[in-house]
Structures are given as structure tokens and as C-alpha cells.
């Protein structure tokens, strides 16, 4: 087998739509990344649940992948979270301090109320909202990535997550990328 020179490191920013897995192959009702990204030898760095939207980074560079995905590197992950109800200062303070989940306390998070995110796209399918209950958006910045952590955190303080969008990982943001679109971020 001919040995190819290692290709230059690439970092791809992708705005993952709802209902798409963080893997190339589809599974059950969920679509795979191959419907959107036709690139050889890139791998997901830092997964995002199928029912979450927003920034997914892919790279062909193993060291970079580890640096993004490994919690020891403590990269900020910024989420825009639509919750059921309007969190009061107590709930926000609890998120900031860290909340107790089944798998232990979360690290302290940064959190602030926010207006509906700029250039927000419609979700397909739309979020089911209950007429009698208002919703609110918060920006939540964490450095961990436990399974379904953001959803579990907001539920633990009494405000279930309705819609979850990852807006940034470290210095890399969505920056106006439409859902289903990707761009080279440069390295």
C-alpha cells in the first residue's frame, strides 16, 4: 500500500441540525453526517446528541481531536438553551455553583439569561411548547461533557430543556453558519 504524506491538519465547523447523529452512518430514525459532509478521514471532536443542534467540530488531526474532546483540557462549551419556565436568580445561582446529578456534582458553570439567539433558525420538527407555560433562553458555558449534561442540569434546577444549541467550543463559534452547512475553520 502506498504511503500518503499526512494531509495538512483540518478543522471543520458544522452546524448540526436536529435529528442528526454525531457519526457518519445513519441509525434508525436518525440521519448521519454523510448526508451533509463528504470528506475523507475527518472525525468528530466532541459529540453532540441527535436531539441537540449546533456546532460540531470535525478534524483529521488526532491530537487536535483529543484536545477538543478531552475534559482535561477544559475547553469552554457554550450552549444556548431554551427552557420551560423562566429561571429565577436561585436557579441561575444553582447552575453557577454546580448541581448534583446522579453521577455527582457538576463543575461550576457560567450562565446568564439571554434573548432569543441571533439569526435563530426554525427547528424541524418544532419544539412543543405548552400554551400556559412561558419559555426562556439562557446561555450556559460548561467545561465538561457528561452524557446529556446540560439537559440534566436545567432539569435538576426545575427548568426542563426544550431546545439545545451548542453555540461555541473554545474559540470556535457558529458565526452565522446555517443548519446543515460546514466550513473549514483553519487550524
ChimeraX attribute file (.defattr): number of C-alpha atoms within 10 A of each C-alpha:
attribute: neighborCount
match mode: 1-to-1
recipient: residues
	/A:1	3
	/A:2	4
	/A:3	5
	/A:4	6
	/A:5	6
	/A:6	8
	/A:7	9
	/A:8	9
	/A:9	14
	/A:10	16
	/A:11	23
	/A:12	23
	/A:13	25
	/A:14	25
	/A:15	25
	/A:16	29
	/A:17	24
	/A:18	23
	/A:19	18
	/A:20	26
	/A:21	22
	/A:22	22
	/A:23	16
	/A:24	18
	/A:25	13
	/A:26	15
	/A:27	11
	/A:28	5
	/A:29	9
	/A:30	13
	/A:31	20
	/A:32	18
	/A:33	19
	/A:34	13
	/A:35	12
	/A:36	17
	/A:37	16
	/A:38	10
	/A:39	10
	/A:40	7
	/A:41	10
	/A:42	20
	/A:43	19
	/A:44	20
	/A:45	23
	/A:46	20
	/A:47	16
	/A:48	24
	/A:49	15
	/A:50	17
	/A:51	15
	/A:52	21
	/A:53	24
	/A:54	25
	/A:55	30
	/A:56	25
	/A:57	30
	/A:58	26
	/A:59	22
	/A:60	21
	/A:61	19
	/A:62	13
	/A:63	11
	/A:64	17
	/A:65	19
	/A:66	14
	/A:67	15
	/A:68	23
	/A:69	20
	/A:70	16
	/A:71	15
	/A:72	11
	/A:73	12
	/A:74	15
	/A:75	20
	/A:76	20
	/A:77	22
	/A:78	23
	/A:79	22
	/A:80	26
	/A:81	27
	/A:82	24
	/A:83	23
	/A:84	21
	/A:85	16
	/A:86	17
	/A:87	20
	/A:88	11
	/A:89	11
	/A:90	10
	/A:91	16
	/A:92	19
	/A:93	18
	/A:94	18
	/A:95	25
	/A:96	19
	/A:97	13
	/A:98	16
	/A:99	21
	/A:100	15
	/A:101	13
	/A:102	7
	/A:103	8
	/A:104	9
	/A:105	12
	/A:106	21
	/A:107	15
	/A:108	17
	/A:109	21
	/A:110	18
	/A:111	19
	/A:112	17
	/A:113	17
	/A:114	14
	/A:115	10
	/A:116	13
	/A:117	15
	/A:118	7
	/A:119	10
	/A:120	11
	/A:121	9
	/A:122	9
	/A:123	13
	/A:124	9
	/A:125	8
	/A:126	9
	/A:127	11
	/A:128	8
	/A:129	12
	/A:130	9
	/A:131	7
	/A:132	7
	/A:133	9
	/A:134	11
	/A:135	18
	/A:136	18
	/A:137	23
	/A:138	21
	/A:139	19
	/A:140	24
	/A:141	23
	/A:142	22
	/A:143	21
	/A:144	21
	/A:145	19
	/A:146	11
	/A:147	12
	/A:148	11
	/A:149	14
	/A:150	23
	/A:151	18
	/A:152	19
	/A:153	21
	/A:154	24
	/A:155	15
	/A:156	16
	/A:157	18
	/A:158	15
	/A:159	21
	/A:160	19
	/A:161	20
	/A:162	17
	/A:163	20
	/A:164	21
	/A:165	24
	/A:166	23
	/A:167	23
	/A:168	22
	/A:169	23
	/A:170	12
	/A:171	8
	/A:172	17
	/A:173	21
	/A:174	20
	/A:175	12
	/A:176	11
	/A:177	17
	/A:178	16
	/A:179	19
	/A:180	17
	/A:181	14
	/A:182	20
	/A:183	13
	/A:184	13
	/A:185	15
	/A:186	9
	/A:187	11
